[in-house]
């Protein structure tokens, strides 16, 4: 598709792809990734996508090489990191590259105002928005562009968020429920200002210059957090919502579950006791065994779901394992999301960036001893014609 340019190609062995995708799960049980029957040769791509406000958003993807697999369509995943950091470095993550090698198109982007300017992490136009509406609209644009790619199965697009990245993910998917996103995987995302600022943990800090709405109930502060509290928007998302949560939260500590329970209850349909419109909800993956479309009472631990034992970080690759699980679920069921209402997205050609290098992606792939690696890397640079 116009605007997407190949930047590099790396062949990954089947053993490497399988090793990168293994993870673990709750109650001490290990989550097994579905084995990939094919290992694809992967190419690296970068482009600039036009946001609704006209700013250019730097985007990278890894995918099965277009030239080698003509006519094939793959599920797609848009990954969003935690905090307020740049997203495009995730394209160098061996786990996501292994996911691409198993037959996914993986897209990552730098929300407006983010990026170091270095190759592979170029700065997107605009100003930092702290995961608010502007950054949510950036995700909307990236989803729309990905859905129009010739090698993407637009009925099987997922979004994965880590920590505070849920503000972008839930905000975009709730505000734009017609987006063609079949599933959302949320890794321990803080859902309101009390959690985001660590107010509940007793060690409140200002995030992007703002304390919680409890500490500062001024109209301007409440308005700021209104854009960034995921629990306000998750109820309008119509797809499948998987919430990941361990016994020891990565940020809030042991035994903190208010964010998870309130997000699940807000997303789950009223017919099941919730307040939302999600087709499907669950806490953690099938390896843990929690009920689908269940809601919980925070004050009654006997109703709580099974948490992943220990910390999520104890199970490297668990999020990717669950991405694959959700994509397989989508492939076996009717499509949901805005498939009849794909957004019109203008995608700027990569070559149309004045003075900004395009196509130089230094890839470093760290694989286990069993991985077989063969590489053929090329670099290209493009500039605006005068």
WOLIN-V202066 format. One record per residue. N is the residue number from 0. RES is the residue in three letters. PSI is psi in whole degrees, -180 to 180 (NA if undefined). D_CENTER is the distance of its C-alpha to the mean C-alpha in Angstrom with 1 decimal. Layout:
n:N res:RES psi:PSI d_center:D_CENTER
n:N res:RES psi:PSI d_center:D_CENTER
//
This chain:
n:0 res:UNK psi:148 d_center:22.2
n:1 res:UNK psi:132 d_center:23.8
n:2 res:UNK psi:-16 d_center:21.8
n:3 res:UNK psi:127 d_center:19.9
n:4 res:UNK psi:135 d_center:21.9
n:5 res:UNK psi:136 d_center:22.1
n:6 res:UNK psi:-21 d_center:22.2
n:7 res:UNK psi:159 d_center:22.6
n:8 res:UNK psi:133 d_center:23.0
n:9 res:UNK psi:127 d_center:22.9
n:10 res:UNK psi:128 d_center:24.2
n:11 res:UNK psi:134 d_center:22.7
n:12 res:UNK psi:155 d_center:25.0
n:13 res:UNK psi:-39 d_center:24.2
n:14 res:UNK psi:-37 d_center:24.9
n:15 res:UNK psi:-46 d_center:22.4
n:16 res:UNK psi:-42 d_center:19.6
n:17 res:UNK psi:-42 d_center:20.6
n:18 res:UNK psi:-38 d_center:21.0
n:19 res:UNK psi:-22 d_center:17.6
n:20 res:UNK psi:1 d_center:16.0
n:21 res:UNK psi:146 d_center:18.3
n:22 res:UNK psi:-175 d_center:17.4
n:23 res:UNK psi:168 d_center:19.3
n:24 res:UNK psi:-172 d_center:19.5
n:25 res:UNK psi:163 d_center:21.6
n:26 res:UNK psi:32 d_center:25.3
n:27 res:UNK psi:2 d_center:25.6
n:28 res:UNK psi:149 d_center:24.6
n:29 res:UNK psi:131 d_center:22.6
n:30 res:UNK psi:128 d_center:19.8
n:31 res:UNK psi:128 d_center:20.6
n:32 res:UNK psi:146 d_center:18.3
n:33 res:UNK psi:129 d_center:19.7
n:34 res:UNK psi:138 d_center:21.8
n:35 res:UNK psi:128 d_center:21.0
n:36 res:UNK psi:-21 d_center:24.3
n:37 res:UNK psi:141 d_center:23.8
n:38 res:UNK psi:119 d_center:22.5
n:39 res:UNK psi:147 d_center:21.7
n:40 res:UNK psi:131 d_center:22.6
n:41 res:UNK psi:140 d_center:19.6
n:42 res:UNK psi:151 d_center:19.8
n:43 res:UNK psi:137 d_center:18.0
n:44 res:UNK psi:146 d_center:17.7
n:45 res:UNK psi:154 d_center:17.3
n:46 res:UNK psi:178 d_center:18.1
n:47 res:UNK psi:126 d_center:18.3
n:48 res:UNK psi:137 d_center:17.0
n:49 res:UNK psi:121 d_center:19.1
n:50 res:UNK psi:164 d_center:17.7
n:51 res:UNK psi:-28 d_center:19.7
n:52 res:UNK psi:3 d_center:21.9
n:53 res:UNK psi:-12 d_center:22.8
n:54 res:UNK psi:156 d_center:21.1
n:55 res:UNK psi:129 d_center:19.6
n:56 res:UNK psi:119 d_center:16.0
n:57 res:UNK psi:129 d_center:15.7
n:58 res:UNK psi:141 d_center:13.3
n:59 res:UNK psi:148 d_center:13.3
n:60 res:UNK psi:156 d_center:12.6
n:61 res:UNK psi:141 d_center:14.1
n:62 res:UNK psi:162 d_center:15.7
n:63 res:UNK psi:134 d_center:19.0
n:64 res:UNK psi:125 d_center:21.7
n:65 res:UNK psi:-44 d_center:22.7
n:66 res:UNK psi:-26 d_center:26.4
n:67 res:UNK psi:-21 d_center:26.5
n:68 res:UNK psi:60 d_center:25.0
n:69 res:UNK psi:138 d_center:26.3
n:70 res:UNK psi:-9 d_center:25.6
n:71 res:UNK psi:144 d_center:23.0
n:72 res:UNK psi:142 d_center:19.8
n:73 res:UNK psi:154 d_center:16.6
n:74 res:UNK psi:153 d_center:13.5
n:75 res:UNK psi:149 d_center:10.5
n:76 res:UNK psi:131 d_center:6.8
n:77 res:UNK psi:119 d_center:4.7
n:78 res:UNK psi:137 d_center:2.8
n:79 res:UNK psi:126 d_center:4.0
n:80 res:UNK psi:174 d_center:7.0
n:81 res:UNK psi:175 d_center:9.6
n:82 res:UNK psi:-142 d_center:12.7
n:83 res:UNK psi:37 d_center:13.6
n:84 res:UNK psi:173 d_center:13.2
n:85 res:UNK psi:148 d_center:12.6
n:86 res:UNK psi:-27 d_center:9.5
n:87 res:UNK psi:-24 d_center:11.6
n:88 res:UNK psi:-20 d_center:13.1
n:89 res:UNK psi:-21 d_center:10.2
n:90 res:UNK psi:-17 d_center:11.9
n:91 res:UNK psi:-6 d_center:14.8
n:92 res:UNK psi:126 d_center:13.4
n:93 res:UNK psi:-33 d_center:15.6
n:94 res:UNK psi:-46 d_center:13.2
n:95 res:UNK psi:-33 d_center:10.9
n:96 res:UNK psi:-37 d_center:14.3
n:97 res:UNK psi:-36 d_center:15.7
n:98 res:UNK psi:-44 d_center:13.2
n:99 res:UNK psi:-39 d_center:14.2
n:100 res:UNK psi:-21 d_center:17.8
n:101 res:UNK psi:0 d_center:17.6
n:102 res:UNK psi:44 d_center:16.9
n:103 res:UNK psi:153 d_center:13.4
n:104 res:UNK psi:116 d_center:12.4
n:105 res:UNK psi:121 d_center:9.4
n:106 res:UNK psi:139 d_center:8.7
n:107 res:UNK psi:156 d_center:8.0
n:108 res:UNK psi:159 d_center:10.0
n:109 res:UNK psi:112 d_center:12.3
n:110 res:UNK psi:160 d_center:12.6
n:111 res:UNK psi:136 d_center:16.4
n:112 res:UNK psi:-1 d_center:18.7
n:113 res:UNK psi:155 d_center:16.6
n:114 res:UNK psi:143 d_center:17.4
n:115 res:UNK psi:-16 d_center:20.5
n:116 res:UNK psi:-7 d_center:22.2
n:117 res:UNK psi:157 d_center:22.4
n:118 res:UNK psi:134 d_center:21.7
n:119 res:UNK psi:-6 d_center:18.1
n:120 res:UNK psi:49 d_center:17.2
n:121 res:UNK psi:154 d_center:19.1
n:122 res:UNK psi:129 d_center:19.3
n:123 res:UNK psi:154 d_center:18.0
n:124 res:UNK psi:168 d_center:20.8
n:125 res:UNK psi:-174 d_center:21.3
n:126 res:UNK psi:156 d_center:21.3
n:127 res:UNK psi:134 d_center:18.9
n:128 res:UNK psi:4 d_center:17.9
n:129 res:UNK psi:45 d_center:16.4
n:130 res:UNK psi:23 d_center:13.3
n:131 res:UNK psi:-159 d_center:15.8
n:132 res:UNK psi:-38 d_center:16.5
n:133 res:UNK psi:-48 d_center:16.7
n:134 res:UNK psi:-34 d_center:13.2
n:135 res:UNK psi:-38 d_center:12.1
n:136 res:UNK psi:-30 d_center:14.4
n:137 res:UNK psi:-45 d_center:12.9
n:138 res:UNK psi:-43 d_center:9.6
n:139 res:UNK psi:-45 d_center:12.2
n:140 res:UNK psi:-41 d_center:14.0
n:141 res:UNK psi:-41 d_center:11.4
n:142 res:UNK psi:-46 d_center:10.7
n:143 res:UNK psi:-41 d_center:14.5
n:144 res:UNK psi:-44 d_center:15.2
n:145 res:UNK psi:-39 d_center:13.2
n:146 res:UNK psi:-24 d_center:14.9
n:147 res:UNK psi:-3 d_center:18.2
n:148 res:UNK psi:143 d_center:18.0
n:149 res:UNK psi:-17 d_center:20.9
n:150 res:UNK psi:12 d_center:19.2
n:151 res:UNK psi:133 d_center:16.2
n:152 res:UNK psi:101 d_center:17.0
n:153 res:UNK psi:-9 d_center:16.0
n:154 res:UNK psi:-2 d_center:16.5
n:155 res:UNK psi:64 d_center:13.8
n:156 res:UNK psi:132 d_center:10.5
n:157 res:UNK psi:158 d_center:7.4
n:158 res:UNK psi:133 d_center:4.1
n:159 res:UNK psi:130 d_center:2.5
n:160 res:UNK psi:151 d_center:3.9
n:161 res:UNK psi:130 d_center:7.1
n:162 res:UNK psi:-127 d_center:10.4
n:163 res:UNK psi:-10 d_center:11.2
n:164 res:UNK psi:-18 d_center:7.8
n:165 res:UNK psi:-26 d_center:8.4
n:166 res:UNK psi:-39 d_center:11.1
n:167 res:UNK psi:-48 d_center:9.3
n:168 res:UNK psi:-56 d_center:7.1
n:169 res:UNK psi:-36 d_center:10.3
n:170 res:UNK psi:-47 d_center:12.6
n:171 res:UNK psi:-45 d_center:11.7
n:172 res:UNK psi:-30 d_center:11.6
n:173 res:UNK psi:-37 d_center:14.7
n:174 res:UNK psi:-28 d_center:16.5
n:175 res:UNK psi:71 d_center:16.0
n:176 res:UNK psi:-13 d_center:16.3
n:177 res:UNK psi:-4 d_center:17.6
n:178 res:UNK psi:142 d_center:14.4
n:179 res:UNK psi:66 d_center:14.1
n:180 res:UNK psi:114 d_center:11.0
n:181 res:UNK psi:-26 d_center:12.4
n:182 res:UNK psi:154 d_center:10.1
n:183 res:UNK psi:125 d_center:7.6
n:184 res:UNK psi:119 d_center:7.1
n:185 res:UNK psi:114 d_center:7.9
n:186 res:UNK psi:93 d_center:9.3
n:187 res:UNK psi:46 d_center:12.4
n:188 res:UNK psi:134 d_center:11.5
n:189 res:UNK psi:131 d_center:14.8
n:190 res:UNK psi:-12 d_center:15.7
n:191 res:UNK psi:176 d_center:18.8
n:192 res:UNK psi:-29 d_center:20.9
n:193 res:UNK psi:-39 d_center:22.8
n:194 res:UNK psi:-42 d_center:20.0
n:195 res:UNK psi:-39 d_center:18.2
n:196 res:UNK psi:3 d_center:21.6
n:197 res:UNK psi:24 d_center:22.7
n:198 res:UNK psi:-46 d_center:25.6
n:199 res:UNK psi:-29 d_center:25.6
n:200 res:UNK psi:-3 d_center:25.7
n:201 res:UNK psi:19 d_center:28.8
n:202 res:UNK psi:57 d_center:27.7
n:203 res:UNK psi:137 d_center:26.5
n:204 res:UNK psi:153 d_center:25.3
n:205 res:UNK psi:132 d_center:24.7
n:206 res:UNK psi:122 d_center:21.1
n:207 res:UNK psi:36 d_center:21.4
n:208 res:UNK psi:11 d_center:25.0
n:209 res:UNK psi:129 d_center:24.7
n:210 res:UNK psi:174 d_center:25.9
n:211 res:UNK psi:161 d_center:25.1
n:212 res:UNK psi:-17 d_center:26.6
n:213 res:UNK psi:-48 d_center:29.0
n:214 res:UNK psi:-40 d_center:30.4
n:215 res:UNK psi:91 d_center:30.5
n:216 res:UNK psi:17 d_center:30.9
n:217 res:UNK psi:154 d_center:31.9
n:218 res:UNK psi:-40 d_center:30.9
n:219 res:UNK psi:-38 d_center:29.0
n:220 res:UNK psi:-42 d_center:27.0
n:221 res:UNK psi:-41 d_center:26.2
n:222 res:UNK psi:-39 d_center:25.2
n:223 res:UNK psi:-49 d_center:22.8
n:224 res:UNK psi:-25 d_center:21.1
n:225 res:UNK psi:-35 d_center:21.2
n:226 res:UNK psi:-22 d_center:18.5
n:227 res:UNK psi:5 d_center:16.2
n:228 res:UNK psi:106 d_center:16.9
n:229 res:UNK psi:-31 d_center:14.1
n:230 res:UNK psi:-21 d_center:16.9
n:231 res:UNK psi:-22 d_center:18.7
n:232 res:UNK psi:-22 d_center:16.2
n:233 res:UNK psi:-28 d_center:14.6
n:234 res:UNK psi:-17 d_center:18.1
n:235 res:UNK psi:-1 d_center:17.9
n:236 res:UNK psi:126 d_center:14.9
n:237 res:UNK psi:-1 d_center:16.8
n:238 res:UNK psi:-152 d_center:14.5
n:239 res:UNK psi:133 d_center:13.7
n:240 res:UNK psi:116 d_center:12.2
n:241 res:UNK psi:121 d_center:11.9
n:242 res:UNK psi:125 d_center:12.4
n:243 res:UNK psi:133 d_center:12.7
n:244 res:UNK psi:129 d_center:15.8
n:245 res:UNK psi:167 d_center:18.4
n:246 res:UNK psi:-36 d_center:22.0
n:247 res:UNK psi:104 d_center:21.5
n:248 res:UNK psi:142 d_center:18.7
n:249 res:UNK psi:-24 d_center:17.2
n:250 res:UNK psi:-38 d_center:18.4
n:251 res:UNK psi:-18 d_center:20.9
n:252 res:UNK psi:-172 d_center:22.8
n:253 res:UNK psi:139 d_center:24.5
n:254 res:UNK psi:12 d_center:25.0
n:255 res:UNK psi:118 d_center:22.7
n:256 res:UNK psi:4 d_center:21.1
n:257 res:UNK psi:-42 d_center:21.7
n:258 res:UNK psi:-43 d_center:18.2
n:259 res:UNK psi:-48 d_center:17.1
n:260 res:UNK psi:-42 d_center:20.3
n:261 res:UNK psi:-34 d_center:20.2
n:262 res:UNK psi:-45 d_center:16.7
n:263 res:UNK psi:-45 d_center:17.7
n:264 res:UNK psi:-35 d_center:21.0
n:265 res:UNK psi:-28 d_center:19.8
n:266 res:UNK psi:-35 d_center:17.5
n:267 res:UNK psi:144 d_center:20.1
n:268 res:UNK psi:154 d_center:22.8
n:269 res:UNK psi:-32 d_center:26.2
n:270 res:UNK psi:-22 d_center:27.9
n:271 res:UNK psi:9 d_center:26.4
n:272 res:UNK psi:0 d_center:27.2
n:273 res:UNK psi:-164 d_center:24.0
n:274 res:UNK psi:7 d_center:23.7
n:275 res:UNK psi:-157 d_center:20.8
n:276 res:UNK psi:15 d_center:20.3
n:277 res:UNK psi:140 d_center:17.6
n:278 res:UNK psi:-33 d_center:18.9
n:279 res:UNK psi:135 d_center:17.9
n:280 res:UNK psi:152 d_center:16.8
n:281 res:UNK psi:149 d_center:17.1
n:282 res:UNK psi:119 d_center:16.8
n:283 res:UNK psi:174 d_center:15.8
n:284 res:UNK psi:-176 d_center:16.3
n:285 res:UNK psi:-25 d_center:19.5
n:286 res:UNK psi:-30 d_center:20.9
n:287 res:UNK psi:-38 d_center:21.4
n:288 res:UNK psi:19 d_center:22.9
n:289 res:UNK psi:156 d_center:22.3
n:290 res:UNK psi:151 d_center:23.4
n:291 res:UNK psi:143 d_center:21.3
n:292 res:UNK psi:42 d_center:21.6
n:293 res:UNK psi:146 d_center:23.3
n:294 res:UNK psi:165 d_center:23.7
n:295 res:UNK psi:159 d_center:25.0
n:296 res:UNK psi:116 d_center:27.5
n:297 res:UNK psi:-40 d_center:26.5
n:298 res:UNK psi:-5 d_center:30.2
n:299 res:UNK psi:90 d_center:31.0
n:300 res:UNK psi:-22 d_center:29.4
n:301 res:UNK psi:-19 d_center:31.1
n:302 res:UNK psi:-7 d_center:28.7
n:303 res:UNK psi:153 d_center:25.6
n:304 res:UNK psi:175 d_center:23.3
n:305 res:UNK psi:129 d_center:23.2
n:306 res:UNK psi:157 d_center:21.0
n:307 res:UNK psi:132 d_center:19.7
n:308 res:UNK psi:143 d_center:22.7
n:309 res:UNK psi:-131 d_center:22.7
n:310 res:UNK psi:155 d_center:19.4
n:311 res:UNK psi:-33 d_center:16.0
n:312 res:UNK psi:-13 d_center:16.8
n:313 res:UNK psi:-11 d_center:19.8
n:314 res:UNK psi:75 d_center:17.8
n:315 res:UNK psi:134 d_center:16.1
n:316 res:UNK psi:1 d_center:13.7
n:317 res:UNK psi:-40 d_center:13.6
n:318 res:UNK psi:-41 d_center:9.9
n:319 res:UNK psi:-36 d_center:10.2
n:320 res:UNK psi:-44 d_center:13.4
n:321 res:UNK psi:-32 d_center:11.9
n:322 res:UNK psi:-47 d_center:9.4
n:323 res:UNK psi:-40 d_center:12.8
n:324 res:UNK psi:-44 d_center:14.6
n:325 res:UNK psi:-41 d_center:12.8
n:326 res:UNK psi:-38 d_center:13.1
n:327 res:UNK psi:-38 d_center:16.7
n:328 res:UNK psi:-44 d_center:17.3
n:329 res:UNK psi:-43 d_center:16.3
n:330 res:UNK psi:-26 d_center:18.6
n:331 res:UNK psi:2 d_center:21.4
n:332 res:UNK psi:166 d_center:21.3
n:333 res:UNK psi:148 d_center:21.9
n:334 res:UNK psi:149 d_center:19.2
n:335 res:UNK psi:173 d_center:17.9
n:336 res:UNK psi:-167 d_center:16.3
n:337 res:UNK psi:49 d_center:18.0
n:338 res:UNK psi:-24 d_center:19.3
n:339 res:UNK psi:3 d_center:22.7
n:340 res:UNK psi:55 d_center:21.5
n:341 res:UNK psi:134 d_center:19.3
n:342 res:UNK psi:148 d_center:19.0
n:343 res:UNK psi:119 d_center:21.2
n:344 res:UNK psi:128 d_center:19.4
n:345 res:UNK psi:125 d_center:21.5
n:346 res:UNK psi:121 d_center:20.2
n:347 res:UNK psi:138 d_center:22.3
n:348 res:UNK psi:143 d_center:23.8
n:349 res:UNK psi:-30 d_center:22.8
n:350 res:UNK psi:-4 d_center:26.5
n:351 res:UNK psi:19 d_center:27.0
n:352 res:UNK psi:111 d_center:25.9
n:353 res:UNK psi:116 d_center:29.1
n:354 res:UNK psi:9 d_center:29.5
n:355 res:UNK psi:123 d_center:25.9
n:356 res:UNK psi:140 d_center:25.7
n:357 res:UNK psi:134 d_center:23.5
n:358 res:UNK psi:-5 d_center:23.1
n:359 res:UNK psi:103 d_center:23.7
n:360 res:UNK psi:102 d_center:20.9
n:361 res:UNK psi:107 d_center:22.4
n:362 res:UNK psi:133 d_center:20.6
n:363 res:UNK psi:115 d_center:21.3
n:364 res:UNK psi:118 d_center:20.5
n:365 res:UNK psi:112 d_center:21.5
n:366 res:UNK psi:160 d_center:22.5
n:367 res:UNK psi:172 d_center:24.8
n:368 res:UNK psi:-25 d_center:28.5
n:369 res:UNK psi:-6 d_center:28.2
n:370 res:UNK psi:138 d_center:26.0
n:371 res:UNK psi:127 d_center:27.9
n:372 res:UNK psi:128 d_center:26.8
n:373 res:UNK psi:137 d_center:28.2
n:374 res:UNK psi:144 d_center:27.1
n:375 res:UNK psi:104 d_center:28.1
n:376 res:UNK psi:133 d_center:26.6
n:377 res:UNK psi:158 d_center:27.7
n:378 res:UNK psi:148 d_center:27.1
n:379 res:UNK psi:151 d_center:27.8
n:380 res:UNK psi:141 d_center:28.0
n:381 res:UNK psi:149 d_center:28.4
n:382 res:UNK psi:160 d_center:29.9
n:383 res:UNK psi:138 d_center:30.9
n:384 res:UNK psi:140 d_center:34.4
n:385 res:UNK psi:NA d_center:37.0
//
